[in-house]
């Protein structure tokens, strides 16, 4: 058994939790969890119940590795100890965390590799090919769709890329930076800050997710309009495939056929292991304006959001919470809440906010202007705090016996009202059928001139020990409603293994054939992340 501090995500003082979100030293004590769990259940209107505890790492019984560790130079960058395998067995979906919480780690990778360079990565891929093992690229492990789980494989090697985390070059004239794929959000921002730049991509998983993971999953950031998807920030991508290097030419734009980098964006590790990318960076903003707006109903708020999206104002934040979510997060008890913001590195934004406020007031919105960098009070500040703490809180909800998970989609404005009402109704019915009750809330995370991205949260009392089966039934009902009503199975959470049944129905059949052909061309052995996007 081989392990090392560098290999297993350990620093001198901190190690990531093997089963949940964040670092081990961020885990509350059992008494703190017990008190929080009681408060959560009371707040949600669920009957009192005791809080449970996860197993210790030492109590885990993992199946024996089916591969021996490689020899030679690769031995120094590979591990098969319990922590390395368990902490790379799942992503961070509800069904992932609850299985780990119950000690159900049935299909861990056999070996975890930690390459620090493209040469070491190429050697790992060659070894996987010789050993007949699947190779699963792994960034921050924050997938919520089964994108990194070695499910149903004969042998699997997870390739953790966080050893490749440098900003290699900054082009000030073009305002772009060459960044290695294993850089986490804080790490790449730390390096870009030295040059006065920011990538300006802040998904909820920012603390732990990596650039390569964002590109591979077509991640969406916190910002509501303009350059919010990682697609908008990519200038070119480089990846290692079993058939050679795949690298697109650096250009501001091109009409030369289908784009090679766009094919890698969203490929989820099945076409190659992304190693680095030239990214469009921004100067750090120095001007900010923000406001919170309450509306009597979610539908009226949505009409206002549509008008804002079509106005050409392009707010950086334009997030609408329905009354249930606004109340649940403590952001507002006065109806639907719109969190509105603008930012710029070039000019004051008062005129933009003035016009946005005027649009909101025309629809009956009650406006409170705030400062974006203000630390105390305000509905927008309360919501931002709840948003950032949500992944940590979910661990406690699992201990409290609460099903807490989300699904997101997008739809055009002409179908919006009927779509949201129908999906919400089906999800609420599923909670009643499966759990005896619960709540479904909705917010808009991203807005476009032609539509929006509704993001639903489901909360329900869990049947202890059967949480995965319960959630799978709820998720299937909601997914069926989304697809039947013409939405997308995912707006920014990727496909992975969990969304496959509905993704297969969403995509055109000729495109599926073309994707399979591309997979055969670059990965003839089918070893890269089998089961994701296409069949093994």
VOGU-948619 format. One line per field, with one value per residue (C-alpha): residue number from 1; residue in one letter; chain; x, y, z negated. Coordinates in steps of 0.2 Angstrom, whole numbers, padded with zeros to 4 digits. Each point is the difference from the previous one (the first is absolute). Layout:
<atoms>
n = c(NUM	...)
res = c(A	...)
chain = c(A	...)
c1 = c(X	...)
c2 = c(Y	...)
c3 = c(Z	...)
</atoms>
This chain:
<atoms>
n = c(1	2	3	4	5	6	7	8	9	10	11	12	13	14	15	16	17	18	19	20	21	22	23	24	25	26	27	28	29	30	31	32	33	34	35	36	37	38	39	40	41	42	43	44	45	46	47	48	49	50	51	52	53	54	55	56	57	58	59	60	61	62	63	64	65	66	67	68	69	70	71	72	73	74	75	76	77	78	79	80	81	82	83	84	85	86	87	88	89	90	91	92	93	94	95	96	97	98	99	100	101	102	103	104	105	106	107	108	109	110	111	112	113	114	115	116	117	118	119	120	121	122	123	124	125	126	127	128	129	130	131	132	133	134	135	136	137	138	139	140	141	142	143	144	145	146	147	148	149	150	151	152	153	154	155	156	157	158	159	160	161	162	163	164	165	166	167	168	169	170	171	172	173	174	175	176	177	178	179	180	181	182	183	184	185	186	187	188	189	190	191	192	193	194	195	196	197	198	199	200	201	202	203	204	205	206	207	208	209	210	211	212	213	214	215	216	217	218	219	220	221	222	223	224	225	226	227	228	229	230	231	232	233	234	235	236	237	238	239	240	241	242	243	244	245	246	247	248	249	250	251	252	253	254	255	256	257	258	259	260	261	262	263	264	265	266	267	268	269	270	271	272	273	274	275	276	277	278	279	280	281	282	283	284	285	286	287	288	289	290	291	292	293	294	295	296	297	298	299	300	301	302	303	304	305	306	307	308	309	310	311	312	313	314	315	316	317	318	319	320	321	322	323	324	325	326	327	328	329	330	331	332	333	334	335	336	337	338	339	340	341	342	343	344	345	346	347	348	349	350	351	352	353	354	355	356	357	358	359	360	361	362	363	364	365	366	367	368	369	370	371	372	373	374	375	376	377	378	379	380	381	382	383	384	385	386	387	388	389	390	391	392	393	394	395	396	397	398	399	400	401	402	403	404	405	406	407	408	409	410	411	412	413	414	415	416	417	418	419	420	421	422	423	424	425	426	427	428	429	430	431	432	433	434	435	436	437	438	439	440	441	442	443	444	445	446	447	448	449	450	451	452	453	454	455	456	457	458	459	460	461	462	463	464	465	466	467	468	469	470	471	472	473	474	475	476	477	478	479	480	481	482	483	484	485	486	487	488	489	490	491	492	493	494	495	496	497	498	499	500	501	502	503	504	505	506	507	508	509	510	511	512	513	514	515	516	517	518	519	520	521	522	523	524	525	526	527	528	529	530	531	532	533	534	535	536)
res = c(X	X	X	X	X	X	X	X	X	X	X	X	X	X	X	X	X	X	X	X	X	X	X	X	X	X	X	X	X	X	X	X	X	X	X	X	X	X	X	X	X	X	X	X	X	X	X	X	X	X	X	X	X	X	X	X	X	X	X	X	X	X	X	X	X	X	X	X	X	X	X	X	X	X	X	X	X	X	X	X	X	X	X	X	X	X	X	X	X	X	X	X	X	X	X	X	X	X	X	X	X	X	X	X	X	X	X	X	X	X	X	X	X	X	X	X	X	X	X	X	X	X	X	X	X	X	X	X	X	X	X	X	X	X	X	X	X	X	X	X	X	X	X	X	X	X	X	X	X	X	X	X	X	X	X	X	X	X	X	X	X	X	X	X	X	X	X	X	X	X	X	X	X	X	X	X	X	X	X	X	X	X	X	X	X	X	X	X	X	X	X	X	X	X	X	X	X	X	X	X	X	X	X	X	X	X	X	X	X	X	X	X	X	X	X	X	X	X	X	X	X	X	X	X	X	X	X	X	X	X	X	X	X	X	X	X	X	X	X	X	X	X	X	X	X	X	X	X	X	X	X	X	X	X	X	X	X	X	X	X	X	X	X	X	X	X	X	X	X	X	X	X	X	X	X	X	X	X	X	X	X	X	X	X	X	X	X	X	X	X	X	X	X	X	X	X	X	X	X	X	X	X	X	X	X	X	X	X	X	X	X	X	X	X	X	X	X	X	X	X	X	X	X	X	X	X	X	X	X	X	X	X	X	X	X	X	X	X	X	X	X	X	X	X	X	X	X	X	X	X	X	X	X	X	X	X	X	X	X	X	X	X	X	X	X	X	X	X	X	X	X	X	X	X	X	X	X	X	X	X	X	X	X	X	X	X	X	X	X	X	X	X	X	X	X	X	X	X	X	X	X	X	X	X	X	X	X	X	X	X	X	X	X	X	X	X	X	X	X	X	X	X	X	X	X	X	X	X	X	X	X	X	X	X	X	X	X	X	X	X	X	X	X	X	X	X	X	X	X	X	X	X	X	X	X	X	X	X	X	X	X	X	X	X	X	X	X	X	X	X	X	X	X	X	X	X	X	X	X	X	X	X	X	X	X	X	X	X	X	X	X	X	X	X	X	X	X	X	X	X	X	X	X	X	X	X	X	X	X	X	X	X	X	X	X	X	X	X	X	X	X	X	X	X	X	X	X	X	X	X	X	X	X	X	X	X)
chain = c(A	A	A	A	A	A	A	A	A	A	A	A	A	A	A	A	A	A	A	A	A	A	A	A	A	A	A	A	A	A	A	A	A	A	A	A	A	A	A	A	A	A	A	A	A	A	A	A	A	A	A	A	A	A	A	A	A	A	A	A	A	A	A	A	A	A	A	A	A	A	A	A	A	A	A	A	A	A	A	A	A	A	A	A	A	A	A	A	A	A	A	A	A	A	A	A	A	A	A	A	A	A	A	A	A	A	A	A	A	A	A	A	A	A	A	A	A	A	A	A	A	A	A	A	A	A	A	A	A	A	A	A	A	A	A	A	A	A	A	A	A	A	A	A	A	A	A	A	A	A	A	A	A	A	A	A	A	A	A	A	A	A	A	A	A	A	A	A	A	A	A	A	A	A	A	A	A	A	A	A	A	A	A	A	A	A	A	A	A	A	A	A	A	A	A	A	A	A	A	A	A	A	A	A	A	A	A	A	A	A	A	A	A	A	A	A	A	A	A	A	A	A	A	A	A	A	A	A	A	A	A	A	A	A	A	A	A	A	A	A	A	A	A	A	A	A	A	A	A	A	A	A	A	A	A	A	A	A	A	A	A	A	A	A	A	A	A	A	A	A	A	A	A	A	A	A	A	A	A	A	A	A	A	A	A	A	A	A	A	A	A	A	A	A	A	A	A	A	A	A	A	A	A	A	A	A	A	A	A	A	A	A	A	A	A	A	A	A	A	A	A	A	A	A	A	A	A	A	A	A	A	A	A	A	A	A	A	A	A	A	A	A	A	A	A	A	A	A	A	A	A	A	A	A	A	A	A	A	A	A	A	A	A	A	A	A	A	A	A	A	A	A	A	A	A	A	A	A	A	A	A	A	A	A	A	A	A	A	A	A	A	A	A	A	A	A	A	A	A	A	A	A	A	A	A	A	A	A	A	A	A	A	A	A	A	A	A	A	A	A	A	A	A	A	A	A	A	A	A	A	A	A	A	A	A	A	A	A	A	A	A	A	A	A	A	A	A	A	A	A	A	A	A	A	A	A	A	A	A	A	A	A	A	A	A	A	A	A	A	A	A	A	A	A	A	A	A	A	A	A	A	A	A	A	A	A	A	A	A	A	A	A	A	A	A	A	A	A	A	A	A	A	A	A	A	A	A	A	A	A	A	A	A	A	A	A	A	A	A	A	A	A	A	A	A	A	A	A	A	A	A	A	A	A	A	A)
c1 = c(0000	0007	-0004	0008	-0006	0002	-0010	-0015	-0005	0009	0009	0010	-0015	-0016	-0008	-0016	-0014	-0001	-0019	-0007	0004	0015	0014	0000	0004	-0016	-0011	-0011	0000	-0014	-0008	0001	-0008	-0013	-0005	0000	-0010	-0013	-0002	0000	-0014	-0010	0002	-0005	-0015	0006	-0002	0014	0013	0018	0015	0011	0019	0011	0012	0018	0012	0007	-0017	-0001	0002	0004	0001	0018	0009	-0002	0016	0018	0008	0012	0018	0014	-0003	-0019	0001	0005	-0016	-0013	-0009	-0012	-0003	-0017	-0001	0006	-0013	-0015	0003	0000	-0015	-0014	-0003	-0011	-0018	-0012	-0001	0019	0002	-0014	0008	0017	-0008	-0007	0016	-0006	0016	-0003	0010	0015	0014	0013	0014	0001	0014	0006	0010	0009	0004	-0006	0014	-0006	-0018	0005	0009	-0015	-0012	0013	0000	-0019	-0001	0012	-0009	-0017	-0006	-0013	0008	-0011	0006	-0003	0001	-0008	-0012	-0015	-0010	-0019	-0005	0011	0013	0015	-0007	0009	-0017	-0001	0018	0011	0015	0002	0014	-0005	0011	0001	0006	0002	0019	-0001	-0006	0011	-0003	0013	-0001	-0009	-0003	-0004	-0003	-0014	-0005	0002	0009	0006	-0006	0003	-0016	0002	0000	-0015	-0009	0009	0017	-0002	-0008	0015	0012	-0010	-0001	0019	-0003	-0016	-0012	-0014	-0008	-0017	-0007	-0008	-0011	-0006	0014	0013	0010	0004	-0004	0013	0002	0001	-0016	-0009	0005	-0004	-0018	-0004	-0002	-0010	0006	-0008	-0003	-0017	0003	0014	0016	-0007	0003	0017	-0003	0001	0017	0010	0012	0008	0001	0014	-0004	0009	-0009	0005	0003	0011	-0002	-0015	0003	-0010	0008	-0001	-0012	-0013	-0012	0000	-0012	0011	-0013	-0005	0010	0013	0000	-0019	0000	0010	-0010	-0014	0009	0001	0016	-0005	0010	0016	0007	0001	0017	0000	-0010	0002	-0013	-0007	0003	-0007	0007	-0006	-0016	0001	-0018	-0015	-0019	-0013	-0018	-0013	-0017	-0016	-0015	-0017	0002	0013	-0008	0000	0018	0003	-0008	0012	0015	-0005	-0001	0017	0008	-0007	0005	0018	0005	0009	0000	0013	-0012	-0019	-0005	-0019	-0005	-0018	-0008	0003	0019	0001	-0008	0010	0017	-0005	0002	-0018	-0017	-0009	-0002	0011	0017	0011	0019	0006	0018	0012	0019	0013	0019	-0003	-0014	-0013	-0016	-0013	-0008	-0002	-0007	-0012	-0008	-0001	-0009	-0012	-0004	-0003	-0011	-0010	-0005	-0004	0017	0005	0019	0013	0017	0016	0018	0007	0015	-0010	0002	-0015	-0019	-0011	-0010	0014	0013	-0010	-0004	0019	0005	-0013	0005	0019	-0004	-0013	0013	0006	-0017	-0006	0012	-0009	-0017	0005	0004	-0017	-0009	-0005	0000	0008	0005	-0003	-0003	0001	-0005	-0004	-0015	-0005	-0010	-0016	-0001	0007	-0016	-0008	0017	0005	-0018	-0001	0018	-0003	-0017	0008	0014	-0011	-0011	0015	0005	-0017	0000	0017	0003	-0017	0003	0013	0003	0006	0008	0006	0012	0006	0019	0004	-0010	0000	-0009	-0010	-0002	0006	0008	-0012	0009	-0011	0004	-0009	-0001	-0009	0001	0011	-0003	0016	0010	-0010	0005	0008	-0016	-0011	0010	0002	-0019	-0003	0014	-0007	-0017	0007	0011	-0015	-0010	0015	0003	-0019	-0002	0014	0014	0018	0005	0013	0005	0017	0002	0006	-0007	0011	-0007	-0016	-0007	0003	-0018	-0007	0016	-0002	-0018	0005	0014	-0003	0004	0012	0010	0001	0007	0013	0005	0003	0010	0011	0002	0006	0012	0009	-0003	-0001	0002	-0015	0010	-0004	-0014	-0011	-0019	0000	-0009	0000	0000	0016)
c2 = c(0000	0017	0017	0017	0017	0008	-0014	-0001	0018	0003	0016	0002	0004	-0004	-0014	0000	-0011	-0017	0000	0017	0019	0009	-0003	-0012	0014	0008	-0014	0005	-0011	-0012	0011	0015	-0011	-0007	0018	0006	-0015	0003	0018	-0005	-0012	0012	0014	-0012	-0006	-0018	-0011	0000	-0014	-0004	0005	-0014	-0001	-0006	-0014	0003	-0003	-0014	-0009	0000	-0017	0003	-0014	-0005	0009	-0010	0008	0000	0016	0004	-0001	0012	0019	-0002	-0008	0017	0008	-0014	-0005	-0014	0004	0001	0019	0003	-0013	0005	0019	-0003	-0013	0013	0018	0011	-0003	-0004	-0018	-0001	0008	-0010	-0016	0005	0006	-0018	-0008	-0006	0001	-0015	0006	0010	0002	-0013	0012	0019	0009	0017	0006	0017	0002	-0005	-0013	-0008	0000	-0008	-0013	-0003	-0002	-0012	-0011	0000	-0005	-0015	-0005	0001	0012	0015	0017	0013	0018	0008	0019	0006	-0015	0012	-0009	-0001	-0012	-0016	0007	-0007	-0016	-0016	-0008	-0018	-0001	-0015	0011	0019	0012	0018	0013	0015	0015	0012	-0001	0009	0017	0014	0016	-0003	0016	0017	0009	0018	0007	-0013	-0001	-0019	-0013	-0017	-0011	-0018	-0010	-0005	0017	0003	0016	0007	-0005	0007	0016	0002	-0001	0011	0013	0003	0006	0010	-0012	-0011	-0015	0006	-0017	-0004	-0016	-0006	-0013	0014	-0005	-0017	-0002	0001	0009	-0016	-0006	0016	-0002	-0018	0002	0017	0008	0015	0014	0011	0014	0001	0008	0001	-0010	-0011	-0017	-0007	-0001	0018	0001	-0013	0006	-0017	-0017	-0014	-0018	-0017	-0014	-0018	0005	0015	0019	0009	0019	0014	0016	0016	0012	0013	-0009	-0011	-0006	-0015	-0014	-0008	0007	-0013	0009	0000	-0018	-0003	0012	-0011	-0016	-0006	-0009	-0012	0008	0005	0006	0019	0006	0018	0014	0018	0010	0017	0010	0016	0015	-0001	0010	0017	0006	-0009	0003	-0012	0000	-0012	0001	-0009	-0004	-0006	-0016	-0010	0002	0019	-0001	-0011	0012	0014	-0011	-0003	0018	0003	-0014	0008	0018	-0001	0005	-0017	-0001	-0011	-0007	-0002	-0014	-0002	-0011	-0005	0004	-0017	0000	0019	-0005	-0016	0008	0015	0012	0007	-0004	0013	-0011	-0004	0008	0006	0002	0013	0006	0008	0001	0008	0003	0015	0012	0004	-0009	0011	0003	-0018	-0004	0015	-0007	-0017	0007	0009	-0016	-0009	0014	0000	-0018	0004	-0005	0007	0005	0001	0006	-0007	-0001	-0016	0000	0004	-0013	0002	-0002	0001	-0013	-0003	-0002	-0013	-0010	0001	-0007	-0014	-0004	-0002	-0011	-0011	-0014	-0001	0000	-0014	-0012	0005	-0003	-0017	-0003	0007	-0012	0013	-0003	0016	0001	0010	-0001	0014	0003	0014	0005	0014	0014	-0004	-0017	0006	0002	-0017	-0009	0006	-0004	-0017	-0006	0007	-0009	-0016	0001	0005	-0015	-0012	0007	-0005	-0017	-0004	0009	0004	0019	0013	0016	0006	0017	0008	0014	0007	-0001	0006	0011	0002	0011	-0015	-0010	-0005	-0014	-0005	-0009	-0011	-0005	-0015	-0003	-0014	-0012	-0015	-0018	-0005	-0012	0002	0018	-0005	-0009	0014	0013	-0010	-0002	0019	0005	-0012	0008	0017	-0004	-0008	0016	0011	-0010	-0002	0019	0004	0005	-0006	-0013	0011	0018	0000	-0016	-0011	-0018	-0012	-0017	0006	0010	-0012	-0007	0018	0006	-0014	0006	0018	-0001	-0003	-0018	0005	0010	-0015	-0010	0014	0001	-0019	0001	0014	-0011	-0015	0012	0007	-0014	-0017	-0010	0009	0003	0018	0002	-0014	0002	0019	0008	-0016	-0019	-0010)
c3 = c(0000	0005	-0006	-0003	-0006	0017	0009	-0012	0000	-0017	-0005	-0016	-0009	0010	0010	0010	-0007	0008	-0001	0001	0004	-0006	-0011	-0015	-0012	0006	-0006	-0015	-0015	-0002	-0014	0012	0014	-0012	-0004	0017	0006	-0012	0005	0019	-0003	-0010	0013	0014	-0010	-0001	-0016	-0012	0003	-0006	0010	0007	0002	0015	-0002	-0004	0014	-0010	0000	0019	0008	0019	0013	0003	0014	0017	0006	-0008	-0001	0015	-0002	0005	0000	0000	-0018	-0007	0007	-0004	-0015	-0006	-0018	-0007	-0001	0018	0007	-0011	0003	0019	0000	0002	0004	-0011	0006	-0014	0005	-0001	-0017	-0008	0006	-0007	-0016	-0002	0004	0017	0011	0011	0016	-0005	0013	-0001	0001	-0001	0010	-0003	0015	-0001	0019	0017	0001	-0016	0006	0017	-0010	-0011	0016	0008	-0016	-0001	0018	-0003	-0016	0008	-0013	0002	-0002	-0009	0000	-0017	-0005	-0016	-0001	-0001	0014	-0005	0014	-0002	0011	-0009	-0008	0006	0002	0008	0006	0000	-0006	-0002	-0003	-0005	0006	-0012	0009	-0014	0000	0017	-0007	0007	0010	0013	0010	0000	0016	-0005	0018	0003	-0018	-0001	-0011	0003	-0015	-0005	-0002	-0018	-0007	-0012	0000	-0015	0007	0017	-0007	-0012	0015	0011	-0013	0001	0017	-0004	0009	-0005	0010	-0007	-0001	-0016	-0001	-0017	0001	0002	-0016	0006	0019	0013	0017	0009	-0009	0005	0018	0001	-0007	0008	-0017	-0004	-0011	-0013	0013	0008	0017	0013	-0004	-0013	0008	0001	0019	0001	-0008	0009	0014	0003	-0008	-0001	-0004	-0001	0009	0003	0018	-0003	-0005	0004	0000	0008	0008	-0011	0009	-0005	0011	0016	0013	0005	-0002	-0016	-0014	-0008	-0017	0000	0002	-0015	-0010	-0008	0005	-0018	0002	0013	0015	-0010	-0016	0000	-0006	0003	0009	0005	-0009	0003	-0016	-0007	-0010	-0017	-0003	-0009	0002	-0007	-0003	-0007	-0006	-0006	0007	-0007	0010	-0005	0011	0009	0016	0000	-0005	0015	0012	-0008	0002	0019	0003	-0009	0011	0016	-0005	0004	-0018	-0003	-0019	-0007	-0012	0003	-0011	-0004	-0015	-0002	-0017	-0007	0004	-0006	-0017	-0001	0001	-0011	0014	0000	-0007	0011	0016	0015	-0001	0014	-0003	0012	0003	0012	0000	0011	0000	0012	-0005	-0014	0001	-0007	0016	0004	-0018	0002	0016	-0008	-0015	0011	0009	-0016	-0007	0015	-0004	-0018	-0007	-0017	0002	-0013	0007	-0008	0002	0007	-0012	-0015	-0014	-0011	0002	0016	0009	0013	-0013	-0009	0016	0005	-0017	0002	0018	-0005	-0016	0009	0004	-0018	-0007	0011	-0010	-0016	0009	0004	-0018	-0004	0011	0013	0019	0007	0018	0016	0018	0013	0018	0013	0010	0012	-0007	0011	-0010	-0016	-0011	0005	-0001	-0018	-0006	0008	-0006	-0018	-0001	0006	-0012	-0015	0004	0000	-0017	-0006	0008	-0006	-0016	-0006	0003	0002	0009	0017	0003	0016	0004	0017	0000	0018	0012	0018	0013	0005	-0016	-0017	-0011	-0013	-0015	-0011	-0018	-0008	-0019	-0008	-0015	0004	-0004	-0008	0010	0016	0004	0017	0006	-0006	0009	0016	0001	-0003	0012	0014	-0002	0001	0015	0009	-0002	0006	0016	0004	-0002	0012	-0012	-0001	-0012	-0007	0002	-0008	-0010	0014	0005	-0009	-0003	-0009	0014	0014	0003	0003	0009	0012	0004	0001	0013	0019	0005	0014	-0013	-0011	0014	0004	-0019	0000	0016	-0008	-0016	0011	0009	-0015	-0012	0009	-0015	-0009	-0016	-0003	-0013	0007	-0002	0001	0014	0011	-0004	-0004)
</atoms>
